[in-house]
């Protein structure tokens, strides 16, 4: 997630704009299990940073393994390449109920990422 954020031209969490914070707030709130308006800007920044660090530290595939899956898919002419069990689970959840993951009270996101640390109350 950290490198994906950089590749897509997003800044580091500490430098997020008001608009970027608003976009990230919904996901951060869903992961924390709280209403979006309960999270301060600093809590959103911390959540974005934590998600990136969590994914980096717990990713079940190495970068080399992911690259192999992607390149094999490209060579085979696969138009849609899912890398890792988390991608498969997220894809299945989105196909089952495309709007569910965008609801603040969605239990699906927590089910897709059960090891993601939750915000402490």
Order of alpha helices (4+ residues) and beta strands (2+ residues): alpha-alpha-alpha-alpha-alpha-alpha
